[in-house]
Every structure is written in C-alpha cells, then in structure tokens.
Amino acid sequence: MPSDAEAFFTVLEELVDQARHRLHAWKVQQEAVPAPAAVLNAEPPRPPGVKTATARVDPATLQKATDLAPYIDHTLLKPEARAEDVVRVAEEARQYGFATVCVNSCHVATAARVLAGSSAVPIAVVGFPLGAALSSAKAFEAREAIRAGAREIDMVINLGALKAHDYQRVHQDIAEVVQASHPLPVKVILETGHLTDEEKVIACALSKAAGAAFVKTSTGFGPGGATVKDIELMRAVVGDEVGVKASGGVRSAEDAVKLIRAGANRLGASASVAIVTGQISTAQY
C-alpha cells in the first residue's frame, strides 16, 4: 500500500500532467479562434443584478464604464501609503461602488472602519510582494489581517519553489493560507511575468487543488502585468469553479473590458476611478 506521501505525489503528478494537456489544448485553440473585439457602448441603461462570483462575466452586462465598478478591487499597496491615503481610497470605493479595497495588512483596520456599512470589503495582501516568507508566517499574517477586518486574502505564491518544481511545497504553502483564512476567499498571486506558460498552468492547477478561490496575475511590483493571453490561459485551466483576477497595468475601461472578455471576473487596479469615469491613468499598478 502506498504511503500518504507517495499518494500525494501521485496526485500532484496527475495535476501537472493535466495542466500540460490543458496548455497544449489552449495553444491549439489560440491558433484556431480569433480574439473577440472589446467595445463599450456609450449610454445604454445599466442592467440589474451584476454580481461578482468565480465564473466568467457576461460582457453584455458591461454597457458603460460605470458597470465595471462591481468587478474592481480598488488598490493601494505602495509601501509609503499613509493612513489618510487609505481613508481616501476607501471613501472612493464607497462612492463608486467598487467590490473591495486592497491594502497591506497594516492598513486593514483603517479600511474596514471606513468601509463599514458599504458593499465594499477590505482585502489584505499576504507574503507581499515576494511570496518568499515561511508558510507559517503567511498563515499568521492572514489570520491577523482577518482579525483586523479583512474579508478576502490575496497571497503571493512561492515562486522559488514553483521554479524548482517543488510542487508539494507550493501546494502546502497555498493550503496553509487557505486553511488559516477559512471560510473567507483566498486569491493566489502568480506573478506571471516571472513564469513560462507551463509554469502558469501548473501554478493555476495547484492553486485550484489547494482550495484557492481565485488565481491572480501580478503584484504590480514585478515584471509585466495582466495580459489578455495570460487571462485566457488561466481561465482555461481553472474553469468556472475558480475566479481569475487581472492585476497590473489596468489603466482604462478599454483595458478592463478586454481582460473581462478574456475571462477575468475581478480586476485589481489603483486607476479604478479613471477606469469607471472613462479616463486613462498613468498609474503603474
């Protein structure tokens, strides 16, 4: 009879093999199917019942820029951010109807206080931005952030372990944060700019297996940012059971719609106000 460790590695090998098959299928599909155009109509009325879940967003619900607000995580992750900056961002989330406010864990209590009674909730990032902390430290940070008022957790994957093909460690790292955060949702930041397509697929498969609610492209502090290609690939791997968050370089409504059409159902942006008011921001996140 195989040991628990042997059984675990067998499951991981199956996941990685499935991920490679999905990568191949996705590449074949890319060659066969042209990408749809992204268009925002100017004035039609907003349809009722726009909700945020894990599945794809119906592009027909995005008739104007303000319809994007329920899918946006309004973000402030600069290390020099002050309490008054967090208050401003949280007040903007209340005003424009953003889904959440995403901040470093030290600012969660401030965001939670300002957002109390609104539809927006606080997110804390964990192991941010490198993902190289101990799993126990990430889990502790998640618990403390939740104690301070966080209602979602965005954690950074262990990139070194992923690059080293230490998939058991990657899986365990995510699972510890998921367990510490339960029953609140955890998003796993892949930092796609550092990864090959195969590594992106494997990271998505491991995140899904570990119980993550979302996979997310970028911290905004690494190379590159969200791309249509990466969102399509990530959605192809996780299906509708896990959400896909596009973050990094989302600066306009046009950017946002392209990413949502590709499969994103959450957007991380510091340019949120510009996006929903039809402007173009020069923000880097």
Backbone torsions as a table, in degrees:
resi	resn	phi	psi	omega
1	MET	NA	130.9	-178.8
2	PRO	-68.2	149.4	177.5
3	SER	-73.3	168.5	177.3
4	ASP	-59.5	-40.2	179.9
5	ALA	-64.0	-43.6	179.7
6	GLU	-63.6	-40.8	178.8
7	ALA	-63.9	-39.2	179.7
8	PHE	-63.9	-45.3	-179.8
9	PHE	-65.3	-33.9	176.6
10	THR	-62.1	-43.6	178.1
11	VAL	-63.3	-43.2	179.5
12	LEU	-62.3	-42.5	178.8
13	GLU	-61.6	-38.5	177.5
14	GLU	-64.8	-41.2	178.3
15	LEU	-61.6	-45.6	-179.3
16	VAL	-64.1	-41.0	178.9
17	ASP	-63.7	-43.4	176.7
18	GLN	-61.3	-40.4	-179.7
19	ALA	-62.5	-40.2	179.2
20	ARG	-66.0	-39.1	177.3
21	HIS	-63.3	-40.1	179.3
22	ARG	-66.4	-36.5	176.8
23	LEU	-62.6	-44.1	179.1
24	HIS	-63.1	-45.0	-179.9
25	ALA	-62.7	-38.6	179.8
26	TRP	-65.3	-41.4	179.8
27	LYS	-64.1	-39.1	177.7
28	VAL	-63.4	-42.6	-179.8
29	GLN	-64.2	-38.0	-180.0
30	GLN	-61.8	-34.8	-179.3
31	GLU	-74.2	-23.3	-173.3
32	ALA	-98.5	-27.8	-170.5
33	VAL	-118.0	121.7	176.7
34	PRO	-70.1	147.4	179.0
35	ALA	-71.8	139.2	179.0
36	PRO	-71.0	153.2	177.2
37	ALA	-75.1	151.8	177.6
38	ALA	-107.0	122.6	-177.0
39	VAL	-136.1	135.6	171.7
40	LEU	-112.1	120.2	174.2
41	ASN	-74.7	156.1	-171.2
42	ALA	-77.3	-49.8	-165.5
43	GLU	-128.7	-7.5	-172.7
44	PRO	-54.6	154.0	-176.8
45	PRO	-66.2	151.0	179.6
46	ARG	-73.7	127.9	179.0
47	PRO	-72.0	150.8	179.9
48	PRO	-76.2	162.4	166.9
49	GLY	77.2	24.4	175.8
50	VAL	-68.4	125.3	-177.0
51	LYS	-130.6	157.5	176.5
52	THR	-105.2	125.1	177.8
53	ALA	-141.6	-152.3	179.3
54	THR	-99.8	-18.8	-175.5
55	ALA	-81.6	173.8	178.2
56	ARG	-59.6	153.0	175.1
57	VAL	-92.8	136.3	175.3
58	ASP	-72.8	114.7	-178.6
59	PRO	-59.3	-21.3	179.8
60	ALA	-65.6	-19.0	178.2
61	THR	-79.4	-8.7	-175.8
62	LEU	-101.5	79.3	-175.8
63	GLN	-90.3	-24.6	177.6
64	LYS	-150.2	169.0	-171.1
65	ALA	-59.5	-36.7	-177.8
66	THR	-66.0	-19.8	177.8
67	ASP	-68.3	-13.1	179.5
68	LEU	-78.5	-20.1	-171.5
69	ALA	-53.4	-43.4	-177.4
70	PRO	-66.0	-8.9	-178.9
71	TYR	-106.7	5.4	-173.1
72	ILE	-105.1	129.4	167.7
73	ASP	-92.7	104.3	-178.3
74	HIS	-72.2	121.8	-160.5
75	THR	-120.0	136.1	172.3
76	LEU	-141.1	101.2	-175.4
77	LEU	-124.0	9.2	177.9
78	LYS	-61.5	136.8	-178.5
79	PRO	-64.5	-23.0	-178.9
80	GLU	-90.6	5.5	-179.3
81	ALA	-59.7	138.0	179.5
82	ARG	-105.6	166.7	179.6
83	ALA	-57.1	-39.8	-179.1
84	GLU	-66.4	-29.3	175.4
85	ASP	-68.1	-40.5	178.5
86	VAL	-64.4	-41.3	177.4
87	VAL	-59.7	-44.6	-179.8
88	ARG	-60.7	-46.7	-178.3
89	VAL	-64.0	-41.5	179.0
90	ALA	-65.6	-38.5	176.9
91	GLU	-65.5	-36.9	175.5
92	GLU	-63.3	-39.5	178.8
93	ALA	-62.6	-40.4	176.5
94	ARG	-64.2	-42.2	-175.8
95	GLN	-67.3	-43.2	-172.5
96	TYR	-97.7	-7.7	177.6
97	GLY	78.7	32.9	177.2
98	PHE	-68.2	156.1	-177.5
99	ALA	-64.8	-43.0	-172.8
100	THR	-151.0	173.8	166.0
101	VAL	-123.2	123.5	-175.5
102	CYS	-106.5	118.5	-175.0
103	VAL	-138.4	167.0	170.4
104	ASN	-66.6	154.0	-170.6
105	SER	-60.3	-27.9	-179.4
106	CYS	-68.8	-15.7	-177.7
107	HIS	-105.1	2.3	-174.4
108	VAL	-61.8	-43.7	-177.1
109	ALA	-60.6	-39.7	177.9
110	THR	-64.5	-46.6	179.2
111	ALA	-61.8	-42.2	-178.8
112	ALA	-62.9	-38.2	-179.9
113	ARG	-64.2	-44.8	-177.7
114	VAL	-71.4	-33.2	-176.1
115	LEU	-84.4	-7.8	-177.0
116	ALA	-53.3	129.8	179.4
117	GLY	86.9	-4.4	178.3
118	SER	-101.2	173.1	177.6
119	SER	-78.9	-19.7	-180.0
120	ALA	-78.3	146.1	179.9
121	VAL	-125.2	157.0	178.8
122	PRO	-81.5	140.7	169.3
123	ILE	-112.4	141.2	170.0
124	ALA	-113.3	138.7	171.4
125	VAL	-88.6	146.9	-174.2
126	VAL	-130.4	136.3	-177.5
127	GLY	62.9	33.5	-169.6
128	PHE	-97.7	140.2	-0.4
129	PRO	-99.4	1.2	-170.4
130	LEU	-90.7	-29.4	-177.1
131	GLY	75.6	9.2	-171.8
132	ALA	-97.7	10.4	178.4
133	ALA	-76.0	163.5	172.8
134	LEU	-60.4	146.9	177.2
135	SER	-59.6	-37.2	179.4
136	SER	-65.8	-34.4	177.8
137	ALA	-69.9	-40.5	176.6
138	LYS	-61.8	-44.2	-179.7
139	ALA	-63.9	-40.9	178.8
140	PHE	-64.1	-44.4	179.0
141	GLU	-61.1	-40.3	178.6
142	ALA	-62.4	-45.6	180.0
143	ARG	-62.3	-43.1	-179.1
144	GLU	-67.6	-37.6	178.3
145	ALA	-65.1	-40.4	177.7
146	ILE	-65.6	-39.5	176.2
147	ARG	-60.5	-32.3	-179.9
148	ALA	-83.0	-9.3	176.2
149	GLY	126.8	-2.9	179.0
150	ALA	-63.0	142.7	177.9
151	ARG	-120.8	-0.9	169.3
152	GLU	-147.1	151.9	179.7
153	ILE	-124.4	129.2	173.1
154	ASP	-111.1	110.5	-177.7
155	MET	-106.5	152.4	176.8
156	VAL	-96.3	132.0	-179.4
157	ILE	-65.5	157.5	175.2
158	ASN	-80.3	94.8	-174.9
159	LEU	-64.6	-39.4	-179.1
160	GLY	-62.5	-42.9	179.0
161	ALA	-65.4	-39.3	178.4
162	LEU	-63.5	-45.6	179.9
163	LYS	-63.3	-30.7	-179.0
164	ALA	-85.3	2.4	-177.6
165	HIS	64.1	25.4	176.9
166	ASP	-89.0	72.6	-171.4
167	TYR	-70.3	-28.1	176.0
168	GLN	-62.5	-41.8	-179.8
169	ARG	-67.3	-39.9	178.2
170	VAL	-61.5	-47.3	-179.5
171	HIS	-61.0	-45.9	-178.2
172	GLN	-64.2	-39.2	-179.8
173	ASP	-59.6	-46.8	179.3
174	ILE	-67.2	-44.8	-176.3
175	ALA	-61.5	-35.6	179.7
176	GLU	-65.5	-39.8	178.7
177	VAL	-71.4	-39.5	176.9
178	VAL	-59.9	-44.7	179.8
179	GLN	-65.2	-42.6	-179.7
180	ALA	-65.1	-28.2	-175.6
181	SER	-93.3	-13.3	-174.5
182	HIS	-52.7	135.0	7.6
183	PRO	-95.8	14.5	-178.3
184	LEU	-78.0	151.9	-174.3
185	PRO	-76.5	146.1	177.2
186	VAL	-118.5	131.9	172.6
187	LYS	-105.9	137.5	-179.5
188	VAL	-105.0	117.2	179.9
189	ILE	-84.6	118.4	-175.2
190	LEU	-85.8	-22.8	-171.3
191	GLU	54.1	64.8	-171.5
192	THR	-59.7	-25.2	179.5
193	GLY	-63.1	-17.7	178.5
194	HIS	-96.0	-4.0	-167.2
195	LEU	-114.1	150.4	167.4
196	THR	-78.2	167.3	176.8
197	ASP	-59.0	-41.6	179.5
198	GLU	-62.6	-41.7	178.5
199	GLU	-65.1	-36.7	177.0
200	LYS	-62.3	-43.7	-179.4
201	VAL	-64.3	-46.1	179.9
202	ILE	-63.4	-42.1	178.8
203	ALA	-61.4	-40.9	177.5
204	CYS	-63.9	-44.4	-179.1
205	ALA	-63.5	-41.7	178.8
206	LEU	-67.7	-39.3	178.3
207	SER	-61.5	-45.2	179.1
208	LYS	-62.7	-44.5	-179.1
209	ALA	-64.0	-30.4	-177.6
210	ALA	-84.7	-2.2	175.7
211	GLY	95.5	14.6	177.9
212	ALA	-66.2	148.6	178.4
213	ALA	-86.6	-28.2	-178.1
214	PHE	-142.4	154.9	161.1
215	VAL	-112.5	147.1	-171.1
216	LYS	-133.9	144.5	-172.7
217	THR	-71.0	-54.8	-160.7
218	SER	-146.4	158.2	172.1
219	THR	-82.7	-24.9	-170.2
220	GLY	90.1	-5.8	179.3
221	PHE	-111.5	-4.9	179.4
222	GLY	-102.0	-170.1	-179.4
223	PRO	-73.6	142.1	176.3
224	GLY	68.6	-162.7	-179.2
225	GLY	-166.4	-156.0	-177.8
226	ALA	-71.3	134.9	174.8
227	THR	-129.0	154.1	177.4
228	VAL	-58.7	-42.9	-179.3
229	LYS	-58.5	-46.4	-178.8
230	ASP	-66.8	-39.5	179.3
231	ILE	-63.8	-43.8	177.7
232	GLU	-59.5	-42.9	-180.0
233	LEU	-65.1	-47.2	-178.5
234	MET	-62.2	-42.8	179.0
235	ARG	-65.2	-36.9	178.3
236	ALA	-62.0	-32.9	-179.0
237	VAL	-79.1	-46.8	-170.7
238	VAL	-88.5	-14.3	-177.2
239	GLY	66.6	-154.1	-179.3
240	ASP	-93.8	-3.9	-176.9
241	GLU	-78.6	-18.5	-179.4
242	VAL	-128.4	138.6	178.9
243	GLY	-78.2	164.8	178.3
244	VAL	-128.7	121.7	-180.0
245	LYS	-109.7	126.1	176.4
246	ALA	-96.9	122.4	178.8
247	SER	-142.4	147.4	-178.5
248	GLY	101.8	104.3	175.0
249	GLY	83.3	15.0	176.5
250	VAL	-87.2	106.5	-168.8
251	ARG	-123.0	-4.8	-177.5
252	SER	-150.1	165.7	175.8
253	ALA	-61.8	-36.6	178.9
254	GLU	-62.4	-45.0	175.7
255	ASP	-56.6	-47.0	-175.3
256	ALA	-61.7	-45.6	-177.9
257	VAL	-65.9	-41.1	177.0
258	LYS	-57.3	-42.8	-178.2
259	LEU	-71.2	-37.2	177.0
260	ILE	-67.3	-41.6	176.2
261	ARG	-60.9	-32.2	179.9
262	ALA	-75.1	-17.5	177.6
263	GLY	133.7	-5.0	177.4
264	ALA	-71.1	142.0	172.4
265	ASN	-125.6	10.1	169.5
266	ARG	-147.7	144.8	-178.7
267	LEU	-126.4	128.9	174.1
268	GLY	-100.1	124.3	-176.0
269	ALA	-155.1	142.7	168.0
270	SER	-90.7	-13.0	-179.6
271	ALA	-93.5	25.7	-172.1
272	SER	-56.2	-44.7	-177.5
273	VAL	-63.7	-43.1	177.0
274	ALA	-60.5	-40.6	-178.1
275	ILE	-61.1	-49.0	-174.2
276	VAL	-81.8	-8.5	176.0
277	THR	-107.1	11.7	174.1
278	GLY	76.1	21.8	178.7
279	GLN	-104.2	177.8	176.2
280	ILE	-123.4	124.7	-176.4
281	SER	-97.8	157.4	173.2
282	THR	-101.9	11.0	179.7
283	ALA	-60.0	147.7	-176.1
284	GLN	-88.3	-25.4	-176.9
285	TYR	-75.3	NA	NA
